[in-house]
């Protein structure tokens, strides 16, 4: 057994008291106000394999074995957070969610000082630190929107040390044995690049893809049990076609589209608009006019990503294609003169 394993195995339990009735706990003389757990229901429909993979990451097979902190990747709206919520519910432990943003600071992630009514400083534990103290599960939602400085404060938590240091409160907090975590990450351009030393701690990578046709129908029915079967079918066909064309319209988009269409149909019961008309209007208003023609949208996206790009020469960096001074420009006038 390595030295790190021995220190982990024989390390005493976290030196904290149990939270009192008011939701406070004391650590090294510092009184912390704990966050409230997330209570909403979480059901995961389809893609059972990735759910089992996530649950496997949280298993400890030995006293010296540590749980993994996986990252869930996929397009926005495919259900990464819902997957993590369902996994936490299956574990039967309190769940805490922290929404990461570009301006998240280390103290936001850990402990934040606030001014109490009595004019004194009170310390509030973040959802992450609360999960550490109570032995709960924390979801760091959209983690790659967070900057490196904030990630650096979590480095000792994500390896065998399993603790964080709060500079603000002046205390070190060790994670309870039952603490588990996962990080969701969107695959888009409005994110930071996470440093390698953090990525190596967020293992494995679990990919959440778009659902099958049957699963997508079940998802929409679960969230919108009052929707007409015809409108559900239209939405599923649209989403499945967009998946085939590698467009990023997600079940979340379908849910929002249907919700708006149904509200428009119910808005005026004396002069209701048809289901087709309401659905088409909702498609344009929720997903944009370009979503009406998926084939054309897919071609434009392909060209934007360089699928049909023409190789550029050095001169293209300095001259527009139609610039008369472009050295590689085909001059039609010269061609006409040559024909003469």
Secondary structure, DSSP 8 states (H G I E B T S, - for coil): --HHHHHHHH----------TTSEEEETTEEEE------S-----S-HHHHHHHHHHT---STT------EEEESTTSSHHHHHHHHHHHHTS-EEEEE--TT--HHHHSEEEEE-TTS-EEEEE-HHHHHHHHT-EEEEETGGGS-HHHHHTTTTTSSTT-EEEETTTTEEEE--TT-EEEEEEE-SSSS----HHHHTTS--EEE-----HHHHHHHHHHH-TTS-HHHHHHHHHHHHHHHHTT----HHHHHHHHHHHHHHHHH-STT---HHHHHHHHHHHHH-GGGG-HHHHHHHHHHHTTTT-----GGGGTS-TT-TT-TT---HHHHHHHH-
